[in-house]
Amino acid sequence: MDIKDTARPLDGAGVSAFLRSLPARPRLLGLGEARHFVEELGEVRNEIFRHLVEHEGYRSFAIESDCLMGLVVDDYVTTGAGTLDDAMERGFSHGFGALTANRELVRWMRAYNEEHDEKLRFFGFDGPLEYWAASPRQALTGLYALLDGPLPGTVVSRETLDTLLGPDDRWSNEAAAMDPSQSIGRSDDARRLRLIADDLVALLETQAPQLSAEDGDRAALYARTAVGLLRYHYWMADASPARWTRLSALRDAMMAANLRAVAENGPALVFAGNLHLQRDKSVMPFGDQQLEWWSAGAITATHLGDRYAFLASAFGAAGDDIPPPDTVEGILSTLPWDHCLIDARRLAEVVTVTKPAPHVSRDFAYFPLDPARLGMIDGVVFLKQVTTRG
């Protein structure tokens, strides 16, 4: 089999043909980023999403960004609340609001919703965290309010809740990322808040019948975010060698929980780093450690099975980082198209014969394709040349 037999031009017809080749119609279609802050990939993603909406019935988009901040964008695209500038400034984490492709996506989703009764939805599915983590205030107080202020004596008063939370900056202390002694995750206040969060989640179950569908979804988001954040803070205070492996796993578990909720509004296109969306374990060097944990995609696939599909992305020349010709990226660079869609399982058969070397990128932010793991991927979106920033 020739390498050209595994690929086709990346266009609407190719995307639809790829979907038809899968064993089941995906509820979630993951499109991975080999590297963040590549505008060309964002532009290709926008084209894919438009095609999925207009021809394949997709109605949701989810991105690796703060799930609570994403509510600002969703309100804007569904109701027109606020402005596009405000949605981009307050609705994205990790600096993603500055990307032109993300702005164009939000603008297009809002324009589509103005013309159609069946609305497109926008979701952030990352936790409210970087390497450090945000205060659980928004999640806990939001859940508390939706439960109509738990009856006196059943959980806690709002005043006590505010006192235990204290100033937000003691939670979001960036120094705690590298120094567990600066985390308050195992303080008496934090331990009590974990019990309160558990009680609020239990109370949500008892009050679920009286909540509207919208309030129920919002309360469930607040509940899993509050519990996830407090758990993350707890392990930020851990000084053992397993600390970063545990934190990485907890983050992807939070992502996976949010993705399962997104799937209920599906089908949806999901956009995040390849490491988060792959079906395999994620492996990443971190200082003098090698971290390994189950990715959000792997966790999601255990729940959705064939209803979860994953397209990895890969690049040829990225600035002055040019893959050697004996790597998967180097081989794919010989294809005649600037943008193409590759059947990853057929590609795996080809490279079994050619035995390409792993690409060791000079760009630490780029995660190359692993020739040994191509069989765990459904497809590859390959861009022959890109520019990078960030």
C-alpha positions in Angstrom: 0.0 0.0 0.0 1.3 3.4 -0.9 1.2 6.3 1.6 -1.1 8.2 -0.9 -3.7 5.4 -0.5 -4.2 6.3 3.1 -5.0 10.0 2.6 -7.5 12.3 0.9 -7.8 16.1 0.6 -9.2 17.7 3.8 -12.6 19.1 2.7 -16.2 18.6 3.5 -16.6 15.5 1.4 -13.5 14.0 3.0 -14.9 14.7 6.5 -18.2 13.1 5.7 -16.5 10.0 4.1 -14.4 9.7 7.3 -17.5 9.7 9.5 -19.1 7.0 7.3 -16.0 4.8 7.7 -16.3 4.7 11.4 -18.1 1.7 13.1 -20.7 4.1 14.7 -21.8 7.7 14.4 -19.7 9.6 17.0 -21.4 11.4 19.8 -18.1 13.2 20.4 -15.6 13.8 17.6 -12.2 14.8 19.1 -9.9 16.9 17.0 -6.5 17.1 18.7 -3.9 19.8 18.7 -0.3 18.7 18.2 0.5 22.2 19.5 -1.4 25.1 20.9 -1.5 28.5 19.3 -1.4 27.4 15.6 -3.9 29.6 13.8 -3.9 27.5 10.6 -5.2 24.5 12.6 -7.9 26.7 14.2 -8.9 27.8 10.7 -9.1 24.2 9.5 -11.1 23.3 12.7 -13.6 26.1 11.9 -14.1 24.7 8.4 -14.6 21.2 9.8 -17.1 22.4 12.4 -19.1 24.5 9.8 -19.4 21.4 7.6 -20.4 19.2 10.6 -23.1 21.7 11.5 -24.5 22.2 8.0 -24.3 18.6 6.8 -23.9 16.2 9.7 -26.3 17.6 12.3 -23.6 18.7 14.9 -24.9 21.3 17.4 -22.1 21.7 20.0 -18.5 22.7 20.2 -16.2 22.1 23.1 -12.7 23.4 23.7 -9.9 22.9 26.2 -10.8 26.0 28.2 -12.2 26.8 31.7 -15.7 25.2 31.9 -17.1 28.0 34.0 -15.6 30.8 31.8 -17.2 29.0 28.9 -20.6 29.9 30.2 -19.9 33.5 29.2 -19.4 32.4 25.5 -22.3 30.1 25.5 -24.6 32.9 26.8 -23.3 35.1 24.0 -23.7 32.6 21.2 -27.1 31.4 22.3 -28.8 34.6 23.5 -26.6 37.5 22.3 -25.8 38.5 25.9 -22.9 40.9 26.1 -20.5 41.5 23.2 -18.1 39.5 21.1 -15.2 41.4 22.7 -16.5 40.6 26.2 -17.0 36.9 25.3 -13.4 36.6 24.0 -11.9 38.4 27.0 -13.9 36.7 29.8 -14.9 33.4 28.2 -11.6 31.7 27.6 -8.7 30.6 29.7 -5.1 29.8 28.8 -4.9 32.8 26.5 -7.1 31.2 23.9 -9.4 34.2 23.7 -6.6 36.1 21.8 -6.6 33.7 18.9 -8.2 35.0 15.7 -9.6 31.6 14.7 -11.4 31.3 18.1 -12.9 34.8 17.6 -14.1 33.8 14.1 -15.6 30.6 15.5 -17.6 32.5 18.2 -18.7 35.1 15.7 -19.9 32.5 13.2 -21.8 30.5 15.9 -23.6 33.7 17.0 -24.5 34.6 13.4 -25.8 31.0 12.8 -28.0 31.1 16.0 -29.5 34.4 14.9 -30.8 32.7 11.8 -31.9 29.3 13.2 -34.2 28.1 15.9 -32.1 25.1 16.9 -29.2 26.7 18.7 -25.5 25.8 18.6 -23.9 25.4 22.0 -20.4 26.3 23.2 -18.7 24.5 26.1 -15.3 24.8 27.8 -14.5 21.4 29.3 -11.2 22.0 31.1 -11.3 22.7 34.9 -10.7 26.2 36.2 -7.0 25.7 36.5 -3.6 26.0 34.9 -0.8 24.2 36.8 -2.3 26.0 39.8 -6.1 26.2 40.4 -8.8 28.7 40.9 -10.9 29.3 44.1 -13.9 27.0 44.3 -16.0 30.0 45.2 -17.9 30.4 41.9 -18.8 26.7 41.7 -19.8 26.3 45.4 -21.8 29.6 45.7 -23.4 29.0 42.3 -24.5 25.5 43.4 -25.7 26.9 46.7 -27.8 29.5 45.0 -29.4 27.1 42.6 -30.4 24.9 45.5 -32.3 27.9 46.8 -30.1 28.3 49.8 -30.1 25.0 51.6 -32.5 25.0 54.6 -31.0 26.3 57.8 -29.1 23.5 59.6 -29.1 21.1 56.6 -25.7 22.0 55.2 -24.2 25.4 56.1 -25.2 29.1 56.0 -24.0 31.3 53.2 -22.1 33.4 55.7 -20.2 30.4 56.9 -19.5 29.3 53.4 -18.0 32.7 52.5 -15.9 32.7 55.7 -14.5 29.3 54.9 -13.7 30.3 51.3 -11.9 33.5 52.4 -10.0 35.6 49.8 -9.8 34.0 46.4 -6.0 34.8 46.1 -5.1 32.3 48.8 -6.5 29.6 46.5 -5.1 30.9 43.2 -1.5 31.3 44.6 0.7 30.4 41.6 3.6 29.6 43.8 1.6 26.6 45.1 2.1 24.9 41.7 5.7 24.1 42.5 5.7 24.4 46.3 3.1 22.2 48.0 3.7 24.0 51.3 2.1 27.1 49.8 -1.2 25.3 49.0 -4.1 25.6 51.4 -5.7 22.4 50.0 -5.2 20.5 53.2 -6.1 23.3 55.6 -8.9 22.9 58.1 -11.1 25.2 56.0 -10.4 23.3 52.8 -11.2 19.9 54.5 -14.5 21.3 55.8 -15.4 22.7 52.4 -14.8 19.2 50.8 -17.4 17.8 53.2 -19.8 20.7 52.5 -19.4 20.2 48.7 -20.2 16.5 49.2 -23.4 17.5 51.2 -24.4 20.0 48.5 -24.0 17.3 45.7 -26.2 15.0 47.8 -28.7 17.7 48.3 -28.7 18.4 44.5 -29.9 14.8 44.0 -32.8 15.4 46.4 -33.8 18.6 44.7 -33.3 17.6 41.1 -37.0 17.2 40.3 -37.8 20.8 41.1 -35.0 22.2 38.8 -35.5 23.2 35.2 -33.4 21.4 32.6 -31.2 24.4 32.3 -30.8 24.9 36.0 -30.2 21.2 36.5 -27.4 21.2 33.9 -25.8 24.3 35.5 -26.1 22.8 39.0 -24.4 19.6 37.8 -21.6 21.6 36.3 -21.1 23.6 39.5 -21.2 20.4 41.5 -18.6 18.4 39.6 -16.4 21.5 39.3 -16.5 22.3 43.1 -15.7 18.7 44.0 -13.0 18.5 41.3 -11.3 21.7 42.3 -11.3 20.9 46.0 -9.8 17.5 45.2 -7.2 19.1 43.0 -6.3 21.6 45.7 -5.9 18.7 48.2 -3.3 17.0 46.0 -1.6 20.3 45.3 -0.6 20.2 49.0 0.9 16.8 48.6 4.7 16.6 48.8 5.2 13.0 47.6 6.9 12.2 44.2 3.5 11.1 42.9 2.1 14.7 43.1 2.2 15.7 39.5 1.1 12.4 38.1 -1.9 12.6 40.4 -2.7 16.2 39.5 -2.4 15.4 35.7 -4.8 12.5 36.1 -7.3 14.5 38.2 -7.3 17.3 35.5 -8.1 14.8 32.7 -10.7 13.1 34.9 -12.4 16.5 35.3 -12.2 17.0 31.5 -13.8 13.6 30.9 -16.7 14.3 33.3 -17.4 17.5 31.4 -17.2 15.7 28.1 -19.8 13.2 29.2 -22.1 16.1 29.9 -21.3 17.7 26.5 -22.2 14.3 24.9 -25.7 14.6 26.2 -26.1 17.7 24.0 -24.2 16.0 21.1 -23.1 15.3 18.6 -20.2 17.7 19.3 -16.8 18.6 18.0 -14.2 18.6 20.8 -10.9 20.5 20.3 -8.0 20.0 22.7 -4.4 18.8 22.9 -3.6 15.5 21.3 -2.5 14.2 24.7 -5.9 15.0 26.3 -8.0 13.4 23.6 -6.1 10.3 22.6 -7.4 6.9 23.7 -4.1 5.8 25.2 -2.2 6.8 28.3 -0.6 10.3 28.1 3.2 10.4 28.6 5.0 13.6 29.2 8.5 14.6 30.5 8.2 17.0 33.5 11.5 18.1 35.0 13.3 15.0 36.0 10.1 12.9 36.0 8.2 11.0 33.3 4.5 11.4 33.9 2.0 8.8 32.8 -1.8 9.0 33.3 -5.0 8.0 31.5 -6.1 10.8 29.2 -9.6 12.4 29.1 -10.1 10.7 25.7 -9.3 7.2 27.2 -11.7 7.8 30.1 -14.4 9.1 27.8 -14.0 6.1 25.4 -14.6 3.7 28.3 -18.1 5.3 28.6 -18.9 6.0 25.0 -17.1 3.2 23.2 -17.4 3.6 19.5 -19.4 6.8 20.0 -16.1 8.5 20.7 -13.8 9.1 17.7 -10.4 10.8 17.7 -8.6 12.7 14.9 -5.0 13.7 15.9 -3.3 16.5 14.2 0.3 16.7 12.9 2.4 19.2 11.1 5.1 19.3 8.5 7.3 22.4 8.6 6.5 24.5 11.6 8.7 27.6 11.5 12.3 26.2 11.4 11.2 22.8 12.9 11.2 20.5 9.9 10.6 16.8 10.4 13.3 14.4 9.1 12.1 12.4 6.0 12.2 9.1 7.9 9.6 10.2 10.5 5.8 9.9 10.1 5.5 13.7 9.7 8.3 13.6 7.1 6.6 10.8 5.2 3.3 12.7 5.3 5.0 15.8 4.0 5.5 14.1 0.6 1.7 14.0 0.1 0.5 16.4 -2.7 -2.0 18.3 -0.5 -1.4 21.2 1.9 -4.1 19.9 4.2 -5.2 16.3 4.2 -7.1 13.7 6.2 -5.4 10.4 6.8 -6.9 7.0 7.7 -4.7 6.3 10.7 -5.2 2.6 10.8 -4.3 2.2 7.2 -1.3 4.5 7.9 -0.3 2.2 10.7 -0.1 -0.7 8.2 2.2 1.3 5.9 4.6 2.4 8.7 4.8 -1.2 9.9 6.7 -1.9 6.7 8.7 1.4 6.5 9.4 1.5 10.3 9.7 5.3 10.6 11.7 6.9 13.4 9.9 8.9 16.1 10.2 12.6 15.4 12.1 14.5 18.1 10.9 18.0 17.7 13.0 21.0 18.6 9.8 22.7 19.6 9.1 21.6 23.2 5.4 22.6 22.8 4.9 20.2 19.8 3.8 16.6 20.5 4.8 14.5 17.5 3.0 11.4 16.3 4.2 8.2 17.8 4.6 5.5 15.0 3.8 2.8 17.6 0.5 4.3 18.6 -1.1 5.0 15.3 -3.5 2.1 15.7 -5.1 3.9 18.7 -6.1 6.8 16.4 -9.0 7.0 14.0 -7.6 9.6 11.7 -4.9 12.3 11.3 -5.4 15.9 10.2 -2.1 16.8 8.6 -1.1 20.4 7.7 2.1 20.5 5.6 3.2 24.0 6.8 2.2 26.1 9.8 3.4 29.1 11.8 3.5 29.0 15.6 3.4 31.4 18.4 3.1 31.3 22.2 
